[in-house]
Amino acid sequence: MTKVRVLTLILMVCLASLSSCKKETKRIGNDLQPTSSLINVSFTNEQDVIASTFRVPYLSTKMLSSVMLGNMNDPEFGISNFDFYTQFSLSTSSQTWGDNAVTDSVVLNLCYSGFYADTTQNLTVRVYEINEEMYADSVYRSNMTLECETTELANFSFIPHPLTPPDTTLDRGVLRIPIDVALGEKFIANEAHMETNDDFKEFFKGLHVECDMNNTAGAICFFNPTHSYSYLRVYYHNDTDTLTYDFTVTSSDVRFNHFSHDYSASQITFNDTVNNQKLYVQGAAGTRVWVKFPNLAEWASTQADNVVVNEAKLVLTGVETDTAMYTPPTKLVVTAAKFDTDTTYLIIPDQLVSSEYYGGSYNAEEGTVWFRVTEYIQNVIKNGTYATDANGLLIYVDQGSSVPRRWVFGGPQGENPVRLDMVYSKINN
């Protein structure tokens, strides 16, 4: 047999082998359990699901890509107020003002990067100079504040226009806040502190920008502090020229958001596991939901055979009909609860599989969110609890440090209650 015929024969055998291996990819064990033996069970009533709304104590808000500013009076969640602190840097290696320099005006420019809620209402912002130094290696959280000067550098009212450029020279909206010229005069009088950026930051520790609380619906504005359109600009003249100088926020400048929530006029009843028809999740260190299945392990122990969970889904259904003003979060996250500290949580094994498997995305068409919690539930059934220091599940808004969105869904005693849908098999010993 010639070499060509031998090679041809080998190639034909390989191709036949490959074609015979083409099969639909399946999970291992899919065919071991007959479909007829799968059993569906849904835990929905008040004995099977316990849930309640809790507050989120705080979140880290340091060095986020956007800072949030505004005030929101939400009929369901009450009043939420957002302010921020930020350092500034010299835009050049040093700054000299020239002979007989005088400040003409000072403007704080903030470039919009988004918004939430009602932008047709007036907001009033105030600006103060910070008295405390901020450090790159320090922790800054949403419940922290810094000492500031009592004298206002600005008191400015505006209607947010995040999508409308203020003039034809810019390609996006900006907020221009007039600042007291006294700050510019302070900079000019202290030129010696502007020889290096370190000297400047020690001299000028930054600005605190806050928003008044009011009774209107209001909005939360997002600003990109490091954008080229964001700066603290001094307009001035000296003996020879009329000039401007910018102080900017760089990627290494410390900034953080402070959040406050007043739930006294809200619809939320906290820590209530008896009569909660609605459950509430809110980003920006707002609220979280605790869910537990107290009868699950006991139910499994009453089964004559071993229970193997084929699939378990935690299903949440929204109860608000109008979500245009207060858009629900695009994604939620569920973790195993840990109550020895306020903020520690445990990642459940289902989350480690993949985002598509785990779920958590809001379905706008159906108004629902689901999580696949199969492995978590199997552990509860097998061990009676997920872990010795865990107690149920906690539901949060994903990336809550930078997302102020909120959502209302059905509680155990309400319409469209939170439920655990489970498909399981019985395996004989």
N, C-alpha and C positions, 0 to 999 in steps of 0.2 A: 504494500500500500504506500503510495507516495506521501511526502510530507504535507502537500496541499490537501489531500483527502483526509488525512488524519486531523489536521487543524480544523477543517470544515466540520467533521464529525463532532469534535470537542465543542465547537461553538454552538452547534445545534442542540447538544445535550444541555449546555448551560442555559440557553434560552428557554428550553422546555421546563427546566427546573425552576427558573425565575417566574415563569407564567403560572406555574402550579402553586407558587407561594403567595399569590396576590389574594389577600382576604381582608375583609373589613376588620379594623382594629377594634377589639373589645376588651372590657375589663376582665381580668382573671377571675374566674368563678361565676361569670354571668350565667353560664349554662348549667351550673351545678344545682341551682335552686329552681324548681318548677314555678312558673308564674302563678299557678293556682294556689300555691302555699304562702304567697305573700299576703300579709294582713295590714290593712290601713287602720290607723287610729289617730284621732285628733283630740288634743287636750285643749279645751277652750273655756270650761266653766270655772267659776270662782274657786272651787276646791283644787283645780288642777294647775292654775296659773296664778301666781301672785306677782303684782307689778306695782311700782310706784315711781314718782318723780322726785329726784334729788338735785341739789345744787352741785355744780362743779366748783371746787374751792378756788382753783387758779390754774393757769397754763403759762408756759414759757412764751413770751412774746418778743424776745430779743432778736434783733437783726433780721426781721422779716422783710421780704421784698417790697411790701406795701405797708404803710401805716394807715390806720383808720381813725376818722374824726367825724363826730356827729352825735345826734340825739334822736331816739326813736321811741314814740309812744304807741305801743302795740296793744290792741284791745285784748289779746289773749295772754301776752307775756309781760305787760307792764312797760316800764320805762327802762331803756338801755342807753347808756352814755359812754362815749369813746373819746379818749384824749391820748396824746403821745408826747414823749420826751425825745429830744435828739441833739447830738453833738453837731458841730460844724467844723470845717477845715478851711484853711487858706486855699484859694484856687491857684496861687503861685507859691514859689518857694519862700517869699517874704513880701511885705507890702510897705510902701512909703506913700504918703499922701501929698507931699509937695508943700511949698510955702503957703502959709495962711489958708489952709484947706478949711472948707465949710461944707457941712452936710446940707444938701437940698431936699432929699427925701430918702426913705428906706422902704423897701418892699420885700415881703416874704412871698415868694412864688412857689406854688405847689402844683405839680402836674398830676391830673386825675389819672387813675388806673382802673376805676370802677365805681359802683354805687350799689346801694341796697335800700329798698322801700320807696318812700314818697319824696321825690326831688322837687315837688312844686311848693314845698313849704320853706319858710325862712329859717335859717340857722344863724346863730350868733356865736362867734368864736372870740376867745381872749388869748393873749400871748403874754408870757412871763419869762424873765431870765432865770435860768436854773442856778442855784447856789451850791449844789453838791456835785462833786466830780463823779463821772461815770467811767468805769473800767472795763476793758475788753474781756478780762478773765472773770468778771463777776456775773452772777445770775440775776436776771431781771424778769419778773413775772407780772401777770395781768392784775394782781392785787397790790402791787407796789407803787408808792409815790415818792417823789423827791422834794426836798425843800427848795422853794423858789422865792424870788423877790415878791413883795406885795404890790409893787407899782406895776400897773398894766402897761405893756408896750403896744397893745392893740385891743380894740373892742369894735368888732366889725361884723355886720350882718350881711347875709348874701343868700341868694337862691342857687342851689347847686346846678351847674351846667356841665356835667362830666363829658357829654358827647358833643358839645358845641365849642369849637375854637373861638377865642375871644376876638381874634383878628386874622387877617389873611396870611400873616407871616408864620403862624403856628399850625401844625397839623393835628392838634388835639387840644382838649380843654384844659385850662389852668385856673387856679384860684389865686388871685393877687390880694394879699392882705397888707394894707398900709401899716407901717410900723413907726412908732414915735421916733422923730429925728434925734432924740436924746441918745439912742443907741448908736447911731452913726457918729455923733459927737464924742461918745465914749471911745469908740474905735480910733478916731483921729487923735484924740488926746493921749492915747496909750500906744503910739506907734512902736515904742520900744518892745512891746509884747508881741510884735508881729514879725520879728526877725526869723523865727522858725515856727513850724506848725505846732510843735510840742509846747512852746512858750504861749502860743495863742490859745490852745485848748486849756491850759492851766489858768489863763486869764479869763477867758470866756467859756463857760462850761456848757452852754447850749440854750435851747428854748423849749419851753413847755407850751403846747398848743392845746387848748381845751374848748369845749362847746357847752353853752348854757343848756340847762334842762328846761323844757317847756311842755305845754299840753297839746301841741299839734302832732300830727302823725310823724313827721320828720323823716330823716334819712341818715344813712351812714355812708360817708364818702371815703373812697380809697385813694391814696396818693402814693406815687412812686418817688421817694425822697432822693434817690440817686440819679434820677433822670436829668438830662441836660437842661430841661425847662424848670427844674426845681432848684431854688437858690435863695439866699438872703442877699439882696443887692443894695448897695449904697450908691446913691447918686450924689455927686459932690463937685465942687469946683475949687480951684486954687488960683494963684496969681497968674498962671499961664494957660489954663485949660479947664474945660468942663468934662468930667470923666465919670465912669462907674467902676465899682469893684464888687466881685461876687465872692461870697462865702458859700461853700457847697457841702453837701453830705456825701461822703465817699462810702465805698463798700465796707471800709474798716471803721467808720464812725459808729459809735454805739447809739442805738435808738431802741425804744420799746413802747408798746401800747399798754395803756391802763384801761381796764373795763370796769364798769359798775352797773349793777342791775337792781332795780327797785320793783319787787314783785307784789307790793302791798295792794295794788289795784288790779292785779292780774287775775286770771281764772284758775291759777294753779293752786292745788292743795298739796303741799310737800309731805313726803314720808307717810302718805295715807295708803294703806294696803287693803282697806275695807270698802270704801265707796269711791273708787276712782274710775270714772267713765271715760276720761281722757288721759293720755300720757303726752309729755312734752319734752322734746329735745331741742336744744338751742346751742349754737356755736358761741365763740367768744367768751368762754368760761361761763356759760349760762346754766343750762340744765342737762341732766342725763337721766336715763330710765334704768331702773333695776328690775330684773325679771328672774323669777325662781319657779321651779316645778317641784313642789314639796311632796307630791304623792307619786312621783315617777319611780323612784327606787322601790317603794313599797308595792306599787302596781306590778313591777317586774318580778318581785319576789313571790307574788301570788300565782304566777304563770306556772303551769305544770312542767313546762320545758324551758330550756335556756333561751333567752331572747337575744337575737342578733339584729341590730338596727341596720337595715339596708339604706335608708335615707331618713333624715330628720331636717325639717325646715322650720325656722322661726319666721312667722309671717306677720307683718305690720300693715295695717290699712288706715289711710288718712281719713279724717272725719271733717275736714274743712272743704267746702265746695268752691270757694274763691281763693286761689293761691297765686293770683296775678300780682298783688301788691307785695306779699311776703312769700317769695319763691322758696319752696322747700330745698333743703340741701341736696346736692347731686349724689352724695354718698354718705352713708352712715357706717359705723364700725361697731362690732360687738366683741367684748372681751370677757374673760372670767373675772368675777368680782373678787376683790381682796380688801377687806375692811379693817385691817390693822393700821393702815394709813389712809389719808384722804384721796391720794392720787395714784397709788400703786395698783397695777392691774396685771393680769396674766393673759398672754396671747393663747387662744385656743388652737388646737392642732389643725382644725379645718381651715384656718386663715393661712396656713403655710402651704396649702396645696396649690392654689392659684386664685386670682381675683375672680375669674369666671365661675369657679366652683364655689367659692366662699360667698359671693353675692354682696349685698349692701347697697346696690345702686337704686336710685329712685326711679320708678316707672311712672312717668307723668300721665300716660294714657289710663292706667289702672289705679293710680294713686296709692301704690303699694311699694313696700321694700321687703325683701326676704333675705334670710341668711341660711346657708346650709351649715348645720351644727351636728352632723352625724357622729363624728368621733367624740365630740364633747358629750353628747347624750349617751353614747355607748359606755363611756367612762362613769357617768353618773349611775347608770343601771348596774354596772359591774361592781363598782366600789362604794356605792351609796352617796358619794360626793366626788366632785371633780378633783379636788386636792384638799389637803388638811387645812389650808389657809384660804380656801375659796368658798364663795357662797353665792351661787347664782351667776347671772350675766349682767353686764352693764352695757347700755347702748349710748353711744356718743355721736355727735356730728364729726365726720372725718375732717382732719386738719382744722380743728376748731379754733386754733390760735389766730387764724387769718380768715375764718368764715363766720360771719354773723347770722347766717340763715337759721331758720327754725322750722319746726314741723310739729303738728298735732296729730296723733293717731289714737285708735280705739284702745281703751283700757279693758281690763277683765270684766268689769261690770257694765261696759258701754256698748254702743252700736259697733259692729264689725270689730270684735275684741281681738287683742293680740292672741295668737294661738301657736301651738306646736303641732305641725302635721308630721306624722311619722309612719313610715312603712317598715315593718319588721318581719322577721321569720322566727319560727320556733324550731330549735334544734334539739333532738332527743339526746340524752346523755348516753 
